[in-house]
Amino acid sequence: MNISDVAPPHHLSRRQWLGATVGALALVSVGGLAVVNHQIDSYVDPWQEKVAAAGFLQKTALVNGVNLSYAEGPDHGPALVLLHAQHMDWFSYSRVLPALSRSFHVFDIDYPGHGATTVPEGYAMTVRRIGTDLADFMTATTGPAFVTGNSSGGLLTTWLAANRPDLVRAAMLEDPPLFSSEADRIAGTIADRSFATCADAVAQDVDDFLLFWIDSNSTFFDKHAFKGSAKVLTAAVKSYRGANPGEPVEIRFLPDDTTRLFVRGMDQFDPRFGAAFHDGTWNAGFDHAQALRTITCPVLLLQAETSTLADGTLNGAMTTQDGQRAASLLTHGTYRTIDATHVVHLDQPSAFTQLLEDFFVS
């Protein structure tokens, strides 16, 4: 039987499945090992060139002891601050950066715990500390800006809009885990499975968090890549790192942008950030409902999938009721739902860009 005669899993196209399967078979084949290693080690995400061609430069700024890493685009309009999802980094916005740069002066930030940003020893992974540092960066660098954030970046955007209204002209909240990530509900979310792994890594003082996470969450890659892919991915990560020391990991054979950029982000992720969600300390002093009531600027709340697993675990960022409640608390809120996965700007980049531009500039 030829592998091309086998139906792919429901979540993969035939092309993605065949590519992943051939890659896996080649990786464990003695004859194919050198070829596959070269393909893995030499891979460069094609959007790196597109982002550079759009005029983006990577920079750093020292803010309150934090060496904040960010990518800045050309000045083609009002300042726009982007705050990525937890576990990712600034490059998760790469698929929309060239388009956004035509209308905005984009500042795409690795906030503390992520990417190339470094923090002082003992840095508190809390919304208050991180939000304060982001506000001080904006005061010194961007001035008042439009701000959008995805997931935990959406929570930070909420904090900024509530606590520093002088800096946020308008906000777009991209599927933020409002209410569901507060201490009394976090255990009932699928995200907490990752946060629990983060807490384990911190408790065990793990040196290599990415490989620890892959080993601890092999079923995630069974679902989002192919069955048994965790072992293949571990070998690929080791090979890529050996050939590209100090560079964020980029893996060719993963089947979609979200999974590829998730692995890239996790390679530079500080597990203390996720652990602080697991134990509730990240949200200390940050009541989501009160923050939403406080915001006076225009806000677009964008909600993606709201599914629940068979055991009742929330598989999205918010329930439909959470989204509707959040919208009802906003003084100048617009509520939109979209048929997309959690990182909307990767799953549906054109739709995300259009929604953002229509809201901020029209």
Contacts in CASP RR format, 6 or more apart in sequence:
PFRMAT RR
TARGET T0000
AUTHOR 0000-0000-0000
METHOD contacts of the structure
MODEL  1
MNISDVAPPHHLSRRQWLGATVGALALVSVGGLAVVNHQIDSYVDPWQEK
VAAAGFLQKTALVNGVNLSYAEGPDHGPALVLLHAQHMDWFSYSRVLPAL
SRSFHVFDIDYPGHGATTVPEGYAMTVRRIGTDLADFMTATTGPAFVTGN
SSGGLLTTWLAANRPDLVRAAMLEDPPLFSSEADRIAGTIADRSFATCAD
AVAQDVDDFLLFWIDSNSTFFDKHAFKGSAKVLTAAVKSYRGANPGEPVE
IRFLPDDTTRLFVRGMDQFDPRFGAAFHDGTWNAGFDHAQALRTITCPVL
LLQAETSTLADGTLNGAMTTQDGQRAASLLTHGTYRTIDATHVVHLDQPS
AFTQLLEDFFVS
3 18 0 8 1.000
3 21 0 8 1.000
3 22 0 8 1.000
3 25 0 8 1.000
4 18 0 8 1.000
8 14 0 8 1.000
8 16 0 8 1.000
8 17 0 8 1.000
8 18 0 8 1.000
9 17 0 8 1.000
9 226 0 8 1.000
9 227 0 8 1.000
11 223 0 8 1.000
11 224 0 8 1.000
12 20 0 8 1.000
12 226 0 8 1.000
12 255 0 8 1.000
13 255 0 8 1.000
16 255 0 8 1.000
16 256 0 8 1.000
17 226 0 8 1.000
17 255 0 8 1.000
19 253 0 8 1.000
20 225 0 8 1.000
20 226 0 8 1.000
20 229 0 8 1.000
20 253 0 8 1.000
20 254 0 8 1.000
20 255 0 8 1.000
21 226 0 8 1.000
23 36 0 8 1.000
23 232 0 8 1.000
23 253 0 8 1.000
24 226 0 8 1.000
24 228 0 8 1.000
24 229 0 8 1.000
24 232 0 8 1.000
24 253 0 8 1.000
26 32 0 8 1.000
26 33 0 8 1.000
26 35 0 8 1.000
26 36 0 8 1.000
27 33 0 8 1.000
27 36 0 8 1.000
27 232 0 8 1.000
27 235 0 8 1.000
27 236 0 8 1.000
28 232 0 8 1.000
37 239 0 8 1.000
39 252 0 8 1.000
40 236 0 8 1.000
40 239 0 8 1.000
40 240 0 8 1.000
40 251 0 8 1.000
40 252 0 8 1.000
40 253 0 8 1.000
41 239 0 8 1.000
41 240 0 8 1.000
41 242 0 8 1.000
41 243 0 8 1.000
41 244 0 8 1.000
42 243 0 8 1.000
43 240 0 8 1.000
43 250 0 8 1.000
43 251 0 8 1.000
43 252 0 8 1.000
44 250 0 8 1.000
45 91 0 8 1.000
45 94 0 8 1.000
45 250 0 8 1.000
45 260 0 8 1.000
47 91 0 8 1.000
47 94 0 8 1.000
47 95 0 8 1.000
48 91 0 8 1.000
48 94 0 8 1.000
50 94 0 8 1.000
50 97 0 8 1.000
50 98 0 8 1.000
51 71 0 8 1.000
51 91 0 8 1.000
51 94 0 8 1.000
51 97 0 8 1.000
51 98 0 8 1.000
53 98 0 8 1.000
54 73 0 8 1.000
54 74 0 8 1.000
54 97 0 8 1.000
54 98 0 8 1.000
54 101 0 8 1.000
55 73 0 8 1.000
55 74 0 8 1.000
55 101 0 8 1.000
56 71 0 8 1.000
56 72 0 8 1.000
56 73 0 8 1.000
56 97 0 8 1.000
56 101 0 8 1.000
56 106 0 8 1.000
56 108 0 8 1.000
57 71 0 8 1.000
57 72 0 8 1.000
57 73 0 8 1.000
58 69 0 8 1.000
58 70 0 8 1.000
58 71 0 8 1.000
58 116 0 8 1.000
59 69 0 8 1.000
59 70 0 8 1.000
59 71 0 8 1.000
59 72 0 8 1.000
60 67 0 8 1.000
60 68 0 8 1.000
60 69 0 8 1.000
60 70 0 8 1.000
60 116 0 8 1.000
61 67 0 8 1.000
61 68 0 8 1.000
61 70 0 8 1.000
61 137 0 8 1.000
61 140 0 8 1.000
61 141 0 8 1.000
62 68 0 8 1.000
63 133 0 8 1.000
63 136 0 8 1.000
63 137 0 8 1.000
63 140 0 8 1.000
64 132 0 8 1.000
64 133 0 8 1.000
64 136 0 8 1.000
65 119 0 8 1.000
65 120 0 8 1.000
66 112 0 8 1.000
66 117 0 8 1.000
66 118 0 8 1.000
66 119 0 8 1.000
66 120 0 8 1.000
66 123 0 8 1.000
66 133 0 8 1.000
67 117 0 8 1.000
67 118 0 8 1.000
67 119 0 8 1.000
68 109 0 8 1.000
68 110 0 8 1.000
68 111 0 8 1.000
68 112 0 8 1.000
68 117 0 8 1.000
68 133 0 8 1.000
68 137 0 8 1.000
69 90 0 8 1.000
69 109 0 8 1.000
69 110 0 8 1.000
69 115 0 8 1.000
69 116 0 8 1.000
69 117 0 8 1.000
70 90 0 8 1.000
70 107 0 8 1.000
70 108 0 8 1.000
70 109 0 8 1.000
70 110 0 8 1.000
71 90 0 8 1.000
71 91 0 8 1.000
71 97 0 8 1.000
71 106 0 8 1.000
71 107 0 8 1.000
71 108 0 8 1.000
72 105 0 8 1.000
72 106 0 8 1.000
72 107 0 8 1.000
72 108 0 8 1.000
73 97 0 8 1.000
73 101 0 8 1.000
73 105 0 8 1.000
73 106 0 8 1.000
73 107 0 8 1.000
73 108 0 8 1.000
74 101 0 8 1.000
74 105 0 8 1.000
75 105 0 8 1.000
76 101 0 8 1.000
76 102 0 8 1.000
76 103 0 8 1.000
76 104 0 8 1.000
76 105 0 8 1.000
77 103 0 8 1.000
77 104 0 8 1.000
77 105 0 8 1.000
78 104 0 8 1.000
78 105 0 8 1.000
78 145 0 8 1.000
78 146 0 8 1.000
78 169 0 8 1.000
78 360 0 8 1.000
78 361 0 8 1.000
79 104 0 8 1.000
79 105 0 8 1.000
79 107 0 8 1.000
79 142 0 8 1.000
79 143 0 8 1.000
79 144 0 8 1.000
79 145 0 8 1.000
79 146 0 8 1.000
80 100 0 8 1.000
80 104 0 8 1.000
80 105 0 8 1.000
80 106 0 8 1.000
80 107 0 8 1.000
80 145 0 8 1.000
80 146 0 8 1.000
80 147 0 8 1.000
80 148 0 8 1.000
80 360 0 8 1.000
81 107 0 8 1.000
81 109 0 8 1.000
81 134 0 8 1.000
81 138 0 8 1.000
81 142 0 8 1.000
81 145 0 8 1.000
81 146 0 8 1.000
81 147 0 8 1.000
81 148 0 8 1.000
82 90 0 8 1.000
82 93 0 8 1.000
82 100 0 8 1.000
82 106 0 8 1.000
82 107 0 8 1.000
82 108 0 8 1.000
82 109 0 8 1.000
82 148 0 8 1.000
82 149 0 8 1.000
83 109 0 8 1.000
83 111 0 8 1.000
83 134 0 8 1.000
83 147 0 8 1.000
83 148 0 8 1.000
83 149 0 8 1.000
83 150 0 8 1.000
83 153 0 8 1.000
83 154 0 8 1.000
83 156 0 8 1.000
83 157 0 8 1.000
84 90 0 8 1.000
84 92 0 8 1.000
84 93 0 8 1.000
84 108 0 8 1.000
84 109 0 8 1.000
84 110 0 8 1.000
84 111 0 8 1.000
84 114 0 8 1.000
84 149 0 8 1.000
84 150 0 8 1.000
84 153 0 8 1.000
85 92 0 8 1.000
85 149 0 8 1.000
85 150 0 8 1.000
85 151 0 8 1.000
85 152 0 8 1.000
85 153 0 8 1.000
85 342 0 8 1.000
85 343 0 8 1.000
86 114 0 8 1.000
86 151 0 8 1.000
86 152 0 8 1.000
86 153 0 8 1.000
86 273 0 8 1.000
86 274 0 8 1.000
86 277 0 8 1.000
87 114 0 8 1.000
87 194 0 8 1.000
87 262 0 8 1.000
87 265 0 8 1.000
87 266 0 8 1.000
87 269 0 8 1.000
88 114 0 8 1.000
88 261 0 8 1.000
88 262 0 8 1.000
88 264 0 8 1.000
88 265 0 8 1.000
88 343 0 8 1.000
89 110 0 8 1.000
89 114 0 8 1.000
89 115 0 8 1.000
89 116 0 8 1.000
89 248 0 8 1.000
89 261 0 8 1.000
89 264 0 8 1.000
89 265 0 8 1.000
89 268 0 8 1.000
90 108 0 8 1.000
90 109 0 8 1.000
90 110 0 8 1.000
90 115 0 8 1.000
91 248 0 8 1.000
91 261 0 8 1.000
91 264 0 8 1.000
92 150 0 8 1.000
92 261 0 8 1.000
92 265 0 8 1.000
92 343 0 8 1.000
92 345 0 8 1.000
92 346 0 8 1.000
93 100 0 8 1.000
93 108 0 8 1.000
93 345 0 8 1.000
94 261 0 8 1.000
95 257 0 8 1.000
95 345 0 8 1.000
95 346 0 8 1.000
95 349 0 8 1.000
96 345 0 8 1.000
96 349 0 8 1.000
96 352 0 8 1.000
96 353 0 8 1.000
97 106 0 8 1.000
97 108 0 8 1.000
99 349 0 8 1.000
99 353 0 8 1.000
100 106 0 8 1.000
100 353 0 8 1.000
100 356 0 8 1.000
100 357 0 8 1.000
103 357 0 8 1.000
103 361 0 8 1.000
104 146 0 8 1.000
104 360 0 8 1.000
105 142 0 8 1.000
107 141 0 8 1.000
107 142 0 8 1.000
107 145 0 8 1.000
109 117 0 8 1.000
109 134 0 8 1.000
109 137 0 8 1.000
110 116 0 8 1.000
110 117 0 8 1.000
111 117 0 8 1.000
111 130 0 8 1.000
111 134 0 8 1.000
111 153 0 8 1.000
111 156 0 8 1.000
112 119 0 8 1.000
112 123 0 8 1.000
112 125 0 8 1.000
112 129 0 8 1.000
112 130 0 8 1.000
112 133 0 8 1.000
112 270 0 8 1.000
112 273 0 8 1.000
113 119 0 8 1.000
113 125 0 8 1.000
113 269 0 8 1.000
113 270 0 8 1.000
113 272 0 8 1.000
113 273 0 8 1.000
114 265 0 8 1.000
114 268 0 8 1.000
114 269 0 8 1.000
114 270 0 8 1.000
114 273 0 8 1.000
115 248 0 8 1.000
115 265 0 8 1.000
115 268 0 8 1.000
115 269 0 8 1.000
116 268 0 8 1.000
119 270 0 8 1.000
123 129 0 8 1.000
125 270 0 8 1.000
125 272 0 8 1.000
125 273 0 8 1.000
125 274 0 8 1.000
125 275 0 8 1.000
125 276 0 8 1.000
125 281 0 8 1.000
125 282 0 8 1.000
126 276 0 8 1.000
126 281 0 8 1.000
126 282 0 8 1.000
126 283 0 8 1.000
126 284 0 8 1.000
127 155 0 8 1.000
127 156 0 8 1.000
127 159 0 8 1.000
127 282 0 8 1.000
127 283 0 8 1.000
127 284 0 8 1.000
127 286 0 8 1.000
128 159 0 8 1.000
128 284 0 8 1.000
128 285 0 8 1.000
128 286 0 8 1.000
130 156 0 8 1.000
131 156 0 8 1.000
131 159 0 8 1.000
131 160 0 8 1.000
131 163 0 8 1.000
134 156 0 8 1.000
134 160 0 8 1.000
135 160 0 8 1.000
135 163 0 8 1.000
135 164 0 8 1.000
135 167 0 8 1.000
138 144 0 8 1.000
138 145 0 8 1.000
138 160 0 8 1.000
138 164 0 8 1.000
138 167 0 8 1.000
139 167 0 8 1.000
142 167 0 8 1.000
143 167 0 8 1.000
144 166 0 8 1.000
144 167 0 8 1.000
144 168 0 8 1.000
144 169 0 8 1.000
145 167 0 8 1.000
145 168 0 8 1.000
145 169 0 8 1.000
146 168 0 8 1.000
146 169 0 8 1.000
146 170 0 8 1.000
146 171 0 8 1.000
146 172 0 8 1.000
146 360 0 8 1.000
147 157 0 8 1.000
147 160 0 8 1.000
147 161 0 8 1.000
147 167 0 8 1.000
147 168 0 8 1.000
147 169 0 8 1.000
147 170 0 8 1.000
147 171 0 8 1.000
147 172 0 8 1.000
148 154 0 8 1.000
148 157 0 8 1.000
148 171 0 8 1.000
148 172 0 8 1.000
148 173 0 8 1.000
148 174 0 8 1.000
148 356 0 8 1.000
149 156 0 8 1.000
149 157 0 8 1.000
149 172 0 8 1.000
149 173 0 8 1.000
149 174 0 8 1.000
149 176 0 8 1.000
150 174 0 8 1.000
150 175 0 8 1.000
150 176 0 8 1.000
150 342 0 8 1.000
150 343 0 8 1.000
150 344 0 8 1.000
150 345 0 8 1.000
151 174 0 8 1.000
151 175 0 8 1.000
151 176 0 8 1.000
151 177 0 8 1.000
151 317 0 8 1.000
151 342 0 8 1.000
151 343 0 8 1.000
152 176 0 8 1.000
152 177 0 8 1.000
152 181 0 8 1.000
152 273 0 8 1.000
152 277 0 8 1.000
153 176 0 8 1.000
154 173 0 8 1.000
154 174 0 8 1.000
154 176 0 8 1.000
155 176 0 8 1.000
155 177 0 8 1.000
155 178 0 8 1.000
155 181 0 8 1.000
155 283 0 8 1.000
155 286 0 8 1.000
155 288 0 8 1.000
157 168 0 8 1.000
157 171 0 8 1.000
157 172 0 8 1.000
157 173 0 8 1.000
157 176 0 8 1.000
158 171 0 8 1.000
158 173 0 8 1.000
158 176 0 8 1.000
158 178 0 8 1.000
158 288 0 8 1.000
158 291 0 8 1.000
158 292 0 8 1.000
158 295 0 8 1.000
159 286 0 8 1.000
159 291 0 8 1.000
160 167 0 8 1.000
160 168 0 8 1.000
160 171 0 8 1.000
161 168 0 8 1.000
161 171 0 8 1.000
161 291 0 8 1.000
161 295 0 8 1.000
161 297 0 8 1.000
161 299 0 8 1.000
162 290 0 8 1.000
162 291 0 8 1.000
162 292 0 8 1.000
162 294 0 8 1.000
162 295 0 8 1.000
163 291 0 8 1.000
163 294 0 8 1.000
165 295 0 8 1.000
165 296 0 8 1.000
165 297 0 8 1.000
168 297 0 8 1.000
169 297 0 8 1.000
170 297 0 8 1.000
170 298 0 8 1.000
170 299 0 8 1.000
170 300 0 8 1.000
170 359 0 8 1.000
170 360 0 8 1.000
171 295 0 8 1.000
171 297 0 8 1.000
171 298 0 8 1.000
171 299 0 8 1.000
171 300 0 8 1.000
172 299 0 8 1.000
172 300 0 8 1.000
172 302 0 8 1.000
172 355 0 8 1.000
172 356 0 8 1.000
172 359 0 8 1.000
172 360 0 8 1.000
173 299 0 8 1.000
173 300 0 8 1.000
173 301 0 8 1.000
173 302 0 8 1.000
174 302 0 8 1.000
174 344 0 8 1.000
174 345 0 8 1.000
174 352 0 8 1.000
175 302 0 8 1.000
175 303 0 8 1.000
175 304 0 8 1.000
175 316 0 8 1.000
175 317 0 8 1.000
175 318 0 8 1.000
175 342 0 8 1.000
175 343 0 8 1.000
175 344 0 8 1.000
176 301 0 8 1.000
176 317 0 8 1.000
176 318 0 8 1.000
177 189 0 8 1.000
177 191 0 8 1.000
177 317 0 8 1.000
177 318 0 8 1.000
178 288 0 8 1.000
178 292 0 8 1.000
178 317 0 8 1.000
178 318 0 8 1.000
178 322 0 8 1.000
178 323 0 8 1.000
178 326 0 8 1.000
179 185 0 8 1.000
179 288 0 8 1.000
179 289 0 8 1.000
179 318 0 8 1.000
179 322 0 8 1.000
179 325 0 8 1.000
179 326 0 8 1.000
180 186 0 8 1.000
180 188 0 8 1.000
180 189 0 8 1.000
180 314 0 8 1.000
180 316 0 8 1.000
180 317 0 8 1.000
180 318 0 8 1.000
180 319 0 8 1.000
180 322 0 8 1.000
181 189 0 8 1.000
181 191 0 8 1.000
181 277 0 8 1.000
181 282 0 8 1.000
181 283 0 8 1.000
182 280 0 8 1.000
182 283 0 8 1.000
182 288 0 8 1.000
183 280 0 8 1.000
183 283 0 8 1.000
186 192 0 8 1.000
186 195 0 8 1.000
186 277 0 8 1.000
186 278 0 8 1.000
186 280 0 8 1.000
188 312 0 8 1.000
188 313 0 8 1.000
188 314 0 8 1.000
189 313 0 8 1.000
189 314 0 8 1.000
189 316 0 8 1.000
190 309 0 8 1.000
190 313 0 8 1.000
190 314 0 8 1.000
190 315 0 8 1.000
190 316 0 8 1.000
191 277 0 8 1.000
191 317 0 8 1.000
192 277 0 8 1.000
192 278 0 8 1.000
193 217 0 8 1.000
194 213 0 8 1.000
194 217 0 8 1.000
194 274 0 8 1.000
195 274 0 8 1.000
195 275 0 8 1.000
195 277 0 8 1.000
195 278 0 8 1.000
196 278 0 8 1.000
197 212 0 8 1.000
197 213 0 8 1.000
197 216 0 8 1.000
197 217 0 8 1.000
197 271 0 8 1.000
198 209 0 8 1.000
198 271 0 8 1.000
198 272 0 8 1.000
198 273 0 8 1.000
198 274 0 8 1.000
198 275 0 8 1.000
198 277 0 8 1.000
198 278 0 8 1.000
199 271 0 8 1.000
199 274 0 8 1.000
199 275 0 8 1.000
199 278 0 8 1.000
199 279 0 8 1.000
200 206 0 8 1.000
200 216 0 8 1.000
201 209 0 8 1.000
201 212 0 8 1.000
201 213 0 8 1.000
201 271 0 8 1.000
201 275 0 8 1.000
202 271 0 8 1.000
202 272 0 8 1.000
202 275 0 8 1.000
206 212 0 8 1.000
206 271 0 8 1.000
209 266 0 8 1.000
209 269 0 8 1.000
209 270 0 8 1.000
209 271 0 8 1.000
210 237 0 8 1.000
210 249 0 8 1.000
210 263 0 8 1.000
210 266 0 8 1.000
210 267 0 8 1.000
210 269 0 8 1.000
211 234 0 8 1.000
211 237 0 8 1.000
211 238 0 8 1.000
213 266 0 8 1.000
214 221 0 8 1.000
214 230 0 8 1.000
214 233 0 8 1.000
214 234 0 8 1.000
214 237 0 8 1.000
215 230 0 8 1.000
215 234 0 8 1.000
217 230 0 8 1.000
218 228 0 8 1.000
218 230 0 8 1.000
218 231 0 8 1.000
221 228 0 8 1.000
221 229 0 8 1.000
221 230 0 8 1.000
221 233 0 8 1.000
221 259 0 8 1.000
222 228 0 8 1.000
222 229 0 8 1.000
222 230 0 8 1.000
224 254 0 8 1.000
224 255 0 8 1.000
224 256 0 8 1.000
224 259 0 8 1.000
225 233 0 8 1.000
225 253 0 8 1.000
225 254 0 8 1.000
225 255 0 8 1.000
225 259 0 8 1.000
226 255 0 8 1.000
232 253 0 8 1.000
233 251 0 8 1.000
233 254 0 8 1.000
233 263 0 8 1.000
236 251 0 8 1.000
236 253 0 8 1.000
237 249 0 8 1.000
237 251 0 8 1.000
237 263 0 8 1.000
237 267 0 8 1.000
240 249 0 8 1.000
240 250 0 8 1.000
240 251 0 8 1.000
241 249 0 8 1.000
248 264 0 8 1.000
248 265 0 8 1.000
248 267 0 8 1.000
248 268 0 8 1.000
249 263 0 8 1.000
249 264 0 8 1.000
249 267 0 8 1.000
250 260 0 8 1.000
250 264 0 8 1.000
251 260 0 8 1.000
251 263 0 8 1.000
251 264 0 8 1.000
254 260 0 8 1.000
254 263 0 8 1.000
257 346 0 8 1.000
258 341 0 8 1.000
258 343 0 8 1.000
258 346 0 8 1.000
258 347 0 8 1.000
261 346 0 8 1.000
273 282 0 8 1.000
274 282 0 8 1.000
276 282 0 8 1.000
277 283 0 8 1.000
288 326 0 8 1.000
289 325 0 8 1.000
289 329 0 8 1.000
292 326 0 8 1.000
292 329 0 8 1.000
292 330 0 8 1.000
293 329 0 8 1.000
293 331 0 8 1.000
295 330 0 8 1.000
295 331 0 8 1.000
295 332 0 8 1.000
296 331 0 8 1.000
296 332 0 8 1.000
297 332 0 8 1.000
298 332 0 8 1.000
298 333 0 8 1.000
298 334 0 8 1.000
298 359 0 8 1.000
299 330 0 8 1.000
299 332 0 8 1.000
299 333 0 8 1.000
299 334 0 8 1.000
300 333 0 8 1.000
300 334 0 8 1.000
300 336 0 8 1.000
300 355 0 8 1.000
300 356 0 8 1.000
300 359 0 8 1.000
301 323 0 8 1.000
301 326 0 8 1.000
301 327 0 8 1.000
301 330 0 8 1.000
301 333 0 8 1.000
301 334 0 8 1.000
301 335 0 8 1.000
301 336 0 8 1.000
302 336 0 8 1.000
302 337 0 8 1.000
302 338 0 8 1.000
302 344 0 8 1.000
302 355 0 8 1.000
303 317 0 8 1.000
303 318 0 8 1.000
303 320 0 8 1.000
303 323 0 8 1.000
303 335 0 8 1.000
303 336 0 8 1.000
303 337 0 8 1.000
303 338 0 8 1.000
304 316 0 8 1.000
304 317 0 8 1.000
304 337 0 8 1.000
304 338 0 8 1.000
304 339 0 8 1.000
304 340 0 8 1.000
304 341 0 8 1.000
304 342 0 8 1.000
304 344 0 8 1.000
304 347 0 8 1.000
305 315 0 8 1.000
305 316 0 8 1.000
305 339 0 8 1.000
305 340 0 8 1.000
305 341 0 8 1.000
305 342 0 8 1.000
306 316 0 8 1.000
306 318 0 8 1.000
306 319 0 8 1.000
306 320 0 8 1.000
307 315 0 8 1.000
307 316 0 8 1.000
308 314 0 8 1.000
308 315 0 8 1.000
308 319 0 8 1.000
309 315 0 8 1.000
316 342 0 8 1.000
317 342 0 8 1.000
318 326 0 8 1.000
323 335 0 8 1.000
324 335 0 8 1.000
327 333 0 8 1.000
327 334 0 8 1.000
327 335 0 8 1.000
334 359 0 8 1.000
336 355 0 8 1.000
338 344 0 8 1.000
338 348 0 8 1.000
338 351 0 8 1.000
338 355 0 8 1.000
340 347 0 8 1.000
340 348 0 8 1.000
340 351 0 8 1.000
341 347 0 8 1.000
344 351 0 8 1.000
344 352 0 8 1.000
345 352 0 8 1.000
345 353 0 8 1.000
END
